[in-house]
Amino acid sequence: MTNWNLIRGVEGKFSAQDIRRNILSYIIQNHPASLIQSIEKESSTYRIGLRGENSLVFDWKGQFVGLDR
């Protein structure tokens, strides 16, 4: 199980709160009317499934990487 309060990454420690804030900010700005259907944590990415749309892919810091069609 992941400790969502503190995560160690390649570049040191960072807060899971920062990751969530980055992802949430991106979705609010770029997909304001979308509903989140799923959230998957993979080895080096987060995949956010939007209902009726493509999934959004974010890196381990919560920065947008691209779409998963």
ABEGO torsion letter per residue (X at the ends): XBBAABBBBAAEBBBAAAAAAAAAAAAAAABAABBBABBBBBAABBBBBBBGBBBBBBBAAGBBAEBBX
